[in-house]
């Protein structure tokens, strides 16, 4: 059986430029000793966008020292395209599922038979929810869900700290000064929302390391649509049907309307908040409330977060939820 870590690596190699990581995987694939497990470049890039955003935004330092630190945090927090994150969560879930040996072995038994393989591909393409019927799906789904939540929880926890900082820094005069380039700042935030993330070689390395890490064992629960679609994409990848030429047929597989709507609303709320924000501390409030906590909540729910989940529950209850425009009166 093909080692699952090599499967994830082969998927990441679809980005190109990751030669030092190749080892013997590429040559073995070329000799036909293992299945074609490469995933379409755009899907791998989307998975990298999800991993990069949750990692970098989840590491924003709430100890803001001045306007420059706030401006940097705004740029980091706003730098995600909701559509790419939506597909990225599904692709990331697929890569995590490919780390489960039982799932991989079960699907490979199906793909070894051309007739069964074709039937599986047709069914999963038309009805991704059927992925729950695949052998080993329950454990693979639990692993994918755990991997997603592991990425998301630090974003929610840091969002709460950054939100509290929006109130704490008001003791400093600089935080109460009006942002001089408010219009330019809002234009930048809107531009970042439609600018797809383009991973570097280092980003590909970090993605591979992330999906290859072990995850805590969680009790199996009915998988969310995002996780289910991740399983479907993983199976299609093992069948050699998730490459560049297959991208058009994968559109329904890598899209979850509910999570997409939630992420878009969070981004629109960020735009509206930034449009009325004035002082620097209100910028901090906007990114914490909408780019981190609201978007993080969308991601956690899409991943199938437990209710209650500690980080999500804290994000909803922690701090004050007063719109920044109303906070402006506190200066007087």
KEKE-3310 file (N, C-alpha, C; in steps of 0.2 Angstrom, whole numbers, plus 5000, padded with zeros to 4 digits):
npx = (5004:5002:5012:5004:5009:5016:5007:5000:5011:5013:5002:5004:5015:5010:5010:5022:5039:5044:5055:5066:5059:5055:5061:5061:5048:5043:5050:5045:5032:5032:5036:5025:5022:5014:4998:4991:4991:4990:4984:4973:4981:4975:4967:4976:4983:4972:4970:4982:4980:4970:4977:4988:4981:4974:4985:4993:4985:4980:4991:4992:4999:4992:4998:4998:5008:5008:5001:5007:5009:4995:4991:4998:4992:4979:4981:4986:4975:4964:4968:4962:4953:4936:4930:4941:4945:4934:4935:4947:4946:4940:4949:4960:4954:4953:4966:4970:4962:4968:4978:4974:4977:4968:4957:4963:4968:4956:4949:4958:4957:4945:4948:4956:4949:4944:4930:4923:4929:4926:4913:4912:4918:4909:4898:4902:4906:4894:4886:4893:4890:4889:4901:4902:4899:4910:4924:4931:4928:4922:4933:4942:4935:4933:4947:4949:4941:4946:4958:4955:4949:4959:4967:4959:4955:4966:4965:4952:4954:4965:4958:4949:4958:4964:4952:4949:4961:4957:4950:4958:4969:4965:4969:4980:4985:4988:4980:4968:4968:4962:4963:4973:4973:4961:4952:4960:4965:4953:4950:4961:4959:4947:4952:4961:4952:4948:4959:4967:4976:4993:5003:5020:5036:5039:5027:5021:5028:5025:5012:5012:5018:5009:4997:5002:5004:5000:4984:4973:4963:4946:4929:4920:4908:4893:4899:4902:4896:4907:4918:4913:4914:4927:4931:4926:4934:4946:4945:4943:4955:4963:4959:4964:4957:4957:4965:4972:4964:4952:4946:4935:4924:4924:4919:4907:4910:4920:4913:4903:4888:4883:4893:4900:4892:4891:4905:4906:4897:4903:4915:4909:4903:4915:4920:4910:4911:4925:4922:4916:4924:4935:4946:4961:4960:4947:4949:4956:4946:4937:4944:4946:4933:4926:4935:4942:4935:4921:4923:4931:4922:4913:4921:4923:4911:4908:4917:4912:4911:4910:4896:4894:4910:4925:4934:4926:4915:4920:4924:4912:4906:4916:4923:4917:4903:4901:4897:4910:4908:4899:4907:4915:4911:4916:4928:4926)
npy = (4994:5011:5023:5035:5048:5050:5052:5064:5072:5071:5077:5090:5093:5097:5110:5113:5117:5112:5104:5099:5091:5080:5067:5050:5049:5055:5048:5035:5036:5040:5028:5020:5013:5018:5025:5039:5053:5066:5083:5095:5111:5123:5119:5114:5126:5133:5125:5128:5142:5142:5136:5145:5157:5154:5151:5163:5174:5169:5172:5185:5198:5204:5215:5229:5242:5254:5264:5259:5245:5241:5244:5234:5222:5223:5221:5208:5201:5204:5198:5187:5177:5174:5164:5156:5151:5144:5133:5129:5124:5112:5105:5104:5096:5085:5082:5079:5068:5059:5055:5044:5027:5016:5021:5025:5013:5006:5013:5012:4999:4999:5007:4999:4991:4994:4996:4997:5008:5018:5019:5024:5036:5043:5043:5050:5063:5067:5066:5071:5068:5055:5050:5046:5033:5026:5014:5015:5028:5034:5035:5042:5054:5059:5062:5072:5082:5084:5089:5101:5109:5110:5119:5130:5134:5141:5153:5158:5159:5169:5179:5183:5189:5199:5207:5211:5219:5230:5237:5239:5246:5259:5267:5273:5288:5288:5278:5283:5292:5298:5287:5292:5288:5283:5280:5274:5263:5256:5253:5245:5234:5229:5225:5215:5205:5200:5195:5181:5169:5166:5153:5151:5141:5139:5140:5129:5119:5121:5118:5104:5100:5103:5096:5083:5082:5073:5071:5075:5061:5061:5059:5050:5059:5063:5068:5085:5095:5100:5092:5080:5082:5084:5071:5065:5072:5067:5053:5054:5059:5049:5040:5046:5057:5070:5080:5093:5093:5088:5098:5106:5097:5095:5106:5106:5097:5104:5114:5122:5128:5134:5137:5145:5156:5161:5164:5175:5184:5187:5194:5205:5211:5215:5224:5234:5238:5243:5254:5263:5265:5275:5280:5272:5261:5256:5250:5239:5233:5230:5220:5210:5207:5203:5198:5189:5183:5181:5176:5165:5158:5154:5145:5136:5130:5126:5115:5107:5109:5105:5108:5114:5122:5125:5136:5142:5145:5154:5164:5169:5174:5181:5197:5214:5217:5229:5240:5248:5261:5266:5266:5277:5287:5286:5293:5305)
npz = (5000:4996:5005:5015:5018:5007:4998:5002:5000:4986:4981:4986:4978:4966:4966:4961:4960:4972:4973:4982:4992:4985:4985:4982:4977:4965:4955:4957:4954:4941:4936:4937:4948:4958:4961:4952:4961:4960:4963:4957:4953:4957:4967:4977:4979:4985:4997:5003:5004:5014:5025:5026:5029:5041:5050:5049:5052:5064:5072:5075:5084:5099:5106:5102:5096:5090:5076:5065:5068:5069:5056:5049:5055:5050:5036:5036:5042:5033:5022:5013:5002:5001:4993:4989:5001:5005:4995:4999:5012:5009:5001:5009:5019:5011:5009:5022:5025:5016:5024:5031:5033:5032:5025:5013:5009:5007:4997:4987:4984:4977:4966:4960:4952:4936:4932:4944:4949:4939:4941:4954:4953:4945:4953:4964:4959:4955:4966:4980:4993:4994:4998:5011:5011:5008:5010:5026:5028:5040:5050:5042:5040:5053:5056:5046:5050:5063:5059:5052:5062:5071:5064:5064:5077:5084:5077:5081:5095:5096:5090:5100:5109:5101:5099:5113:5114:5106:5115:5126:5121:5120:5130:5126:5117:5104:5098:5098:5088:5072:5058:5045:5031:5028:5017:5007:5014:5016:5002:5000:5008:5002:4990:4993:4996:4984:4979:4974:4984:4981:4982:4989:4987:5000:5006:5001:5007:5021:5020:5017:5029:5038:5035:5037:5050:5065:5073:5087:5093:5090:5094:5083:5073:5064:5048:5042:5028:5021:5026:5021:5007:5006:5008:4997:4987:4990:4987:4974:4970:4973:4963:4952:4946:4949:4944:4933:4921:4926:4933:4929:4931:4945:4951:4959:4969:4976:4982:4994:4997:5009:5018:5010:5009:5022:5024:5014:5019:5031:5026:5020:5031:5037:5027:5029:5042:5042:5034:5041:5052:5062:5072:5076:5085:5082:5069:5074:5081:5071:5062:5072:5075:5063:5053:5060:5071:5066:5053:5057:5065:5055:5048:5058:5060:5047:5047:5056:5069:5087:5098:5113:5107:5114:5110:5101:5108:5117:5109:5105:5116:5123:5127:5123:5113:5106:5092:5083:5079:5089:5100:5099:5106:5118:5119:5124)
capx = (5000:5006:5012:4999:5012:5019:5001:5000:5017:5012:4997:5007:5020:5006:5011:5028:5045:5046:5060:5070:5055:5053:5064:5059:5041:5042:5052:5041:5026:5034:5037:5019:5022:5009:4993:4992:4988:4991:4978:4974:4985:4971:4965:4982:4984:4967:4972:4988:4977:4967:4982:4992:4977:4973:4991:4996:4980:4980:4997:4993:5001:4988:5001:4999:5013:5007:4998:5010:5007:4988:4990:5001:4987:4974:4983:4986:4968:4960:4971:4959:4947:4931:4929:4947:4945:4929:4937:4953:4944:4938:4955:4963:4951:4955:4973:4970:4959:4973:4983:4972:4979:4962:4953:4967:4968:4949:4947:4962:4954:4939:4951:4960:4944:4942:4923:4921:4932:4922:4906:4913:4920:4903:4893:4905:4905:4887:4883:4898:4888:4890:4908:4902:4899:4917:4927:4936:4926:4921:4939:4945:4931:4935:4953:4949:4937:4950:4964:4952:4948:4966:4969:4954:4954:4970:4962:4947:4957:4968:4953:4947:4964:4964:4946:4951:4965:4954:4948:4964:4974:4962:4972:4985:4983:4989:4975:4961:4969:4959:4967:4974:4972:4955:4949:4965:4965:4947:4952:4966:4955:4943:4957:4964:4947:4947:4966:4968:4983:4998:5008:5027:5038:5039:5020:5019:5032:5021:5005:5013:5020:5003:4992:5005:5005:4995:4979:4970:4958:4940:4924:4917:4902:4891:4903:4899:4896:4914:4922:4911:4916:4934:4932:4925:4939:4952:4944:4944:4962:4966:4957:4967:4952:4957:4970:4970:4959:4946:4944:4928:4919:4925:4916:4901:4913:4924:4909:4898:4885:4881:4899:4902:4888:4894:4911:4905:4894:4909:4919:4905:4903:4922:4920:4905:4915:4930:4920:4913:4929:4939:4952:4965:4957:4941:4952:4958:4939:4934:4947:4945:4926:4924:4940:4945:4930:4916:4926:4933:4916:4910:4925:4922:4904:4909:4921:4908:4913:4905:4892:4899:4917:4928:4937:4921:4910:4924:4924:4905:4905:4921:4924:4911:4901:4898:4900:4915:4905:4896:4913:4919:4909:4920:4933:4924)
capy = (5000:5018:5027:5041:5054:5051:5054:5071:5076:5071:5082:5097:5094:5099:5117:5114:5121:5109:5098:5096:5087:5075:5061:5045:5049:5057:5043:5029:5038:5040:5021:5017:5009:5020:5029:5046:5056:5074:5086:5101:5116:5128:5116:5114:5133:5135:5122:5132:5148:5141:5135:5151:5162:5153:5152:5170:5178:5167:5173:5192:5200:5209:5220:5234:5247:5260:5264:5254:5238:5240:5243:5227:5217:5224:5218:5201:5199:5205:5195:5181:5177:5169:5159:5152:5148:5139:5127:5127:5120:5105:5102:5103:5090:5079:5080:5076:5061:5055:5052:5038:5021:5012:5025:5025:5006:5004:5017:5009:4992:5001:5010:4993:4988:5000:4997:5000:5015:5023:5020:5028:5043:5046:5044:5056:5069:5070:5066:5070:5066:5047:5048:5043:5026:5023:5010:5019:5035:5037:5037:5048:5060:5061:5065:5078:5087:5086:5093:5107:5112:5111:5125:5136:5136:5147:5160:5160:5161:5175:5184:5186:5193:5205:5210:5214:5224:5236:5241:5240:5251:5266:5271:5276:5293:5286:5273:5287:5297:5295:5285:5297:5286:5278:5277:5270:5257:5252:5250:5239:5228:5226:5222:5209:5200:5196:5193:5174:5168:5162:5150:5150:5135:5138:5139:5122:5115:5122:5114:5097:5098:5104:5090:5077:5081:5069:5075:5071:5057:5064:5055:5051:5062:5064:5073:5091:5095:5102:5086:5075:5084:5082:5064:5064:5074:5062:5047:5056:5060:5042:5038:5050:5061:5077:5084:5099:5092:5086:5104:5108:5092:5095:5112:5105:5094:5108:5120:5121:5135:5137:5140:5151:5162:5163:5168:5181:5189:5190:5199:5211:5215:5218:5230:5239:5240:5247:5260:5268:5266:5281:5279:5265:5256:5254:5246:5233:5230:5227:5214:5205:5205:5201:5195:5183:5179:5179:5171:5159:5154:5151:5140:5130:5127:5122:5109:5102:5110:5103:5113:5120:5121:5130:5142:5145:5148:5160:5170:5172:5177:5185:5204:5218:5217:5236:5242:5253:5268:5268:5266:5283:5292:5285:5297:5312)
capz = (5000:4996:5011:5015:5018:5001:4994:5003:4996:4979:4980:4987:4973:4961:4965:4958:4964:4979:4972:4988:4995:4981:4986:4977:4976:4958:4950:4958:4951:4934:4934:4937:4954:4963:4958:4951:4966:4960:4964:4953:4956:4960:4973:4981:4981:4989:5003:5005:5006:5021:5030:5028:5033:5048:5053:5050:5056:5071:5076:5076:5091:5101:5109:5097:5099:5086:5070:5060:5070:5067:5049:5047:5057:5045:5030:5037:5043:5027:5016:5011:4997:5004:4988:4989:5008:5004:4992:5002:5017:5006:4998:5015:5022:5007:5011:5029:5024:5013:5029:5035:5029:5031:5020:5007:5006:5005:4991:4982:4982:4972:4960:4956:4947:4932:4932:4950:4949:4935:4944:4960:4951:4942:4959:4969:4955:4954:4973:4984:5000:4994:5001:5018:5010:5006:5016:5030:5028:5046:5053:5038:5041:5060:5055:5042:5054:5068:5056:5051:5069:5074:5061:5065:5084:5086:5074:5086:5102:5095:5088:5106:5112:5097:5101:5119:5113:5104:5121:5130:5118:5120:5135:5122:5113:5096:5096:5097:5082:5066:5053:5040:5024:5028:5010:5004:5018:5014:4996:5000:5011:4997:4985:4996:4996:4978:4976:4976:4986:4976:4987:4987:4988:5007:5008:5000:5012:5027:5019:5018:5036:5042:5034:5039:5057:5069:5076:5092:5092:5092:5093:5076:5072:5057:5045:5039:5020:5019:5027:5016:5001:5007:5007:4990:4983:4992:4983:4967:4969:4973:4957:4947:4943:4952:4941:4930:4916:4929:4937:4928:4934:4952:4954:4964:4974:4980:4984:4999:4997:5016:5021:5006:5011:5028:5023:5011:5024:5036:5023:5019:5037:5038:5023:5032:5048:5040:5030:5046:5057:5062:5075:5075:5089:5078:5064:5077:5082:5064:5060:5076:5075:5057:5049:5064:5075:5062:5048:5061:5067:5049:5046:5063:5059:5041:5048:5060:5076:5092:5101:5112:5106:5119:5107:5097:5113:5120:5104:5104:5123:5126:5125:5122:5106:5104:5086:5084:5079:5096:5105:5098:5111:5124:5119:5127)
cpx = (5004:5006:5008:5003:5015:5013:5000:5005:5016:5007:5000:5012:5016:5007:5018:5033:5046:5050:5063:5065:5053:5055:5063:5052:5040:5044:5048:5035:5027:5034:5031:5018:5017:5004:4994:4988:4988:4984:4979:4977:4981:4969:4970:4983:4978:4968:4977:4985:4974:4972:4986:4988:4976:4979:4993:4991:4979:4986:4998:4994:4996:4991:5003:5003:5012:5003:5001:5009:5000:4987:4993:4996:4981:4975:4983:4979:4963:4962:4968:4953:4942:4930:4935:4947:4940:4932:4944:4952:4943:4944:4959:4961:4953:4962:4974:4967:4964:4979:4981:4973:4973:4958:4957:4967:4961:4947:4952:4960:4948:4943:4955:4956:4942:4934:4920:4923:4928:4916:4907:4914:4913:4898:4896:4905:4898:4884:4889:4897:4889:4897:4908:4901:4905:4920:4932:4934:4925:4927:4942:4941:4933:4942:4953:4946:4942:4956:4961:4952:4954:4969:4965:4954:4959:4968:4956:4950:4961:4963:4950:4952:4964:4958:4947:4956:4962:4951:4954:4968:4971:4965:4978:4982:4983:4983:4968:4962:4965:4964:4967:4972:4966:4952:4954:4965:4959:4948:4956:4963:4950:4947:4959:4958:4945:4954:4967:4976:4987:5003:5015:5029:5038:5032:5018:5022:5027:5015:5006:5014:5013:4998:4995:5006:4999:4990:4976:4964:4951:4935:4921:4910:4900:4895:4899:4899:4903:4918:4920:4914:4924:4936:4931:4931:4945:4951:4945:4951:4965:4964:4960:4963:4952:4962:4967:4964:4952:4943:4937:4923:4919:4922:4911:4905:4917:4920:4904:4894:4884:4888:4902:4898:4890:4900:4910:4902:4899:4913:4915:4904:4910:4922:4916:4908:4920:4928:4918:4919:4933:4945:4955:4962:4951:4944:4953:4951:4937:4937:4946:4938:4924:4929:4942:4939:4924:4918:4928:4927:4913:4914:4924:4916:4905:4913:4917:4909:4907:4901:4891:4906:4920:4930:4931:4916:4913:4923:4917:4904:4910:4921:4917:4909:4897:4901:4905:4913:4902:4902:4916:4917:4913:4926:4932:4923)
cpy = (5006:5021:5034:5047:5055:5054:5062:5075:5076:5076:5089:5098:5097:5107:5118:5117:5118:5103:5095:5091:5080:5068:5056:5045:5050:5051:5037:5030:5037:5032:5017:5013:5012:5024:5036:5050:5064:5077:5093:5107:5121:5125:5116:5121:5135:5132:5126:5139:5148:5140:5141:5156:5161:5153:5159:5174:5176:5168:5181:5194:5205:5215:5226:5240:5254:5259:5259:5247:5237:5239:5236:5222:5217:5220:5211:5198:5199:5201:5187:5182:5172:5163:5154:5148:5142:5132:5125:5123:5112:5102:5100:5097:5084:5077:5076:5069:5056:5052:5046:5032:5017:5015:5024:5018:5004:5007:5014:5002:4993:5003:5004:4990:4994:5001:5000:5007:5020:5024:5025:5035:5046:5048:5050:5062:5072:5071:5065:5067:5058:5045:5045:5035:5022:5019:5015:5026:5038:5039:5043:5054:5063:5065:5071:5083:5089:5091:5100:5112:5114:5118:5131:5138:5141:5153:5162:5163:5168:5181:5187:5190:5199:5210:5214:5220:5230:5240:5243:5246:5258:5270:5275:5282:5291:5282:5277:5292:5294:5293:5290:5295:5281:5275:5272:5263:5253:5249:5244:5233:5225:5222:5215:5203:5197:5194:5186:5173:5163:5159:5150:5143:5134:5137:5131:5117:5115:5118:5107:5095:5098:5098:5083:5076:5077:5074:5071:5067:5060:5059:5056:5054:5062:5070:5079:5090:5096:5096:5081:5076:5083:5075:5062:5066:5070:5056:5048:5057:5053:5039:5041:5054:5068:5081:5090:5098:5090:5092:5106:5103:5092:5101:5111:5101:5099:5115:5118:5128:5138:5140:5146:5157:5165:5167:5174:5186:5192:5195:5205:5215:5218:5225:5236:5242:5245:5254:5265:5269:5272:5280:5272:5260:5253:5249:5239:5229:5226:5221:5209:5202:5201:5196:5188:5179:5177:5174:5165:5155:5151:5145:5134:5127:5123:5115:5104:5103:5108:5109:5111:5118:5126:5136:5146:5149:5154:5166:5173:5176:5182:5192:5207:5217:5224:5238:5248:5260:5271:5269:5273:5288:5291:5290:5304:5311)
cpz = (5000:5002:5010:5015:5011:4996:4995:5000:4989:4977:4981:4981:4966:4960:4962:4962:4971:4978:4978:4992:4992:4983:4981:4975:4968:4954:4951:4954:4943:4931:4934:4943:4959:4959:4957:4956:4966:4960:4960:4956:4960:4967:4979:4984:4986:4996:5007:5008:5013:5026:5032:5031:5040:5053:5055:5054:5063:5075:5076:5083:5093:5105:5104:5100:5095:5080:5065:5061:5068:5060:5046:5049:5052:5039:5031:5038:5037:5021:5015:5007:4999:4999:4988:4996:5008:5001:4995:5008:5015:5004:5004:5019:5018:5009:5018:5029:5021:5018:5033:5031:5028:5025:5013:5004:5004:4998:4985:4979:4976:4966:4956:4951:4943:4932:4938:4951:4945:4938:4950:4958:4948:4948:4963:4965:4955:4961:4978:4991:5000:4997:5007:5017:5009:5012:5020:5031:5035:5050:5049:5039:5048:5059:5051:5046:5060:5065:5055:5057:5072:5071:5063:5072:5086:5083:5079:5093:5101:5093:5095:5109:5108:5099:5108:5118:5110:5109:5125:5127:5118:5126:5132:5117:5106:5094:5095:5091:5076:5061:5047:5033:5024:5022:5007:5008:5017:5007:4996:5003:5006:4991:4987:4996:4990:4975:4978:4979:4982:4981:4984:4988:4996:5009:5007:5005:5019:5026:5020:5025:5040:5041:5036:5046:5060:5072:5082:5090:5094:5090:5086:5077:5065:5053:5042:5031:5018:5020:5022:5009:5001:5006:5000:4986:4984:4988:4976:4965:4969:4966:4951:4943:4946:4950:4937:4925:4919:4933:4936:4931:4942:4955:4960:4970:4979:4982:4989:5000:5004:5019:5017:5007:5017:5028:5019:5015:5029:5033:5021:5025:5039:5034:5026:5038:5047:5037:5035:5052:5056:5065:5074:5079:5086:5072:5068:5079:5076:5062:5065:5076:5069:5053:5053:5067:5070:5057:5051:5063:5060:5047:5051:5061:5052:5042:5053:5067:5081:5095:5108:5111:5110:5116:5104:5102:5116:5115:5103:5111:5125:5123:5125:5115:5104:5097:5087:5084:5085:5101:5104:5103:5117:5125:5123:5135)
residu = (UNK:UNK:UNK:UNK:UNK:UNK:UNK:UNK:UNK:UNK:UNK:UNK:UNK:UNK:UNK:UNK:UNK:UNK:UNK:UNK:UNK:UNK:UNK:UNK:UNK:UNK:UNK:UNK:UNK:UNK:UNK:UNK:UNK:UNK:UNK:UNK:UNK:UNK:UNK:UNK:UNK:UNK:UNK:UNK:UNK:UNK:UNK:UNK:UNK:UNK:UNK:UNK:UNK:UNK:UNK:UNK:UNK:UNK:UNK:UNK:UNK:UNK:UNK:UNK:UNK:UNK:UNK:UNK:UNK:UNK:UNK:UNK:UNK:UNK:UNK:UNK:UNK:UNK:UNK:UNK:UNK:UNK:UNK:UNK:UNK:UNK:UNK:UNK:UNK:UNK:UNK:UNK:UNK:UNK:UNK:UNK:UNK:UNK:UNK:UNK:UNK:UNK:UNK:UNK:UNK:UNK:UNK:UNK:UNK:UNK:UNK:UNK:UNK:UNK:UNK:UNK:UNK:UNK:UNK:UNK:UNK:UNK:UNK:UNK:UNK:UNK:UNK:UNK:UNK:UNK:UNK:UNK:UNK:UNK:UNK:UNK:UNK:UNK:UNK:UNK:UNK:UNK:UNK:UNK:UNK:UNK:UNK:UNK:UNK:UNK:UNK:UNK:UNK:UNK:UNK:UNK:UNK:UNK:UNK:UNK:UNK:UNK:UNK:UNK:UNK:UNK:UNK:UNK:UNK:UNK:UNK:UNK:UNK:UNK:UNK:UNK:UNK:UNK:UNK:UNK:UNK:UNK:UNK:UNK:UNK:UNK:UNK:UNK:UNK:UNK:UNK:UNK:UNK:UNK:UNK:UNK:UNK:UNK:UNK:UNK:UNK:UNK:UNK:UNK:UNK:UNK:UNK:UNK:UNK:UNK:UNK:UNK:UNK:UNK:UNK:UNK:UNK:UNK:UNK:UNK:UNK:UNK:UNK:UNK:UNK:UNK:UNK:UNK:UNK:UNK:UNK:UNK:UNK:UNK:UNK:UNK:UNK:UNK:UNK:UNK:UNK:UNK:UNK:UNK:UNK:UNK:UNK:UNK:UNK:UNK:UNK:UNK:UNK:UNK:UNK:UNK:UNK:UNK:UNK:UNK:UNK:UNK:UNK:UNK:UNK:UNK:UNK:UNK:UNK:UNK:UNK:UNK:UNK:UNK:UNK:UNK:UNK:UNK:UNK:UNK:UNK:UNK:UNK:UNK:UNK:UNK:UNK:UNK:UNK:UNK:UNK:UNK:UNK:UNK:UNK:UNK:UNK:UNK:UNK:UNK:UNK:UNK:UNK:UNK:UNK:UNK:UNK:UNK:UNK:UNK:UNK:UNK:UNK:UNK:UNK:UNK:UNK:UNK:UNK:UNK:UNK:UNK:UNK:UNK:UNK:UNK:UNK:UNK:UNK:UNK:UNK:UNK)
# end
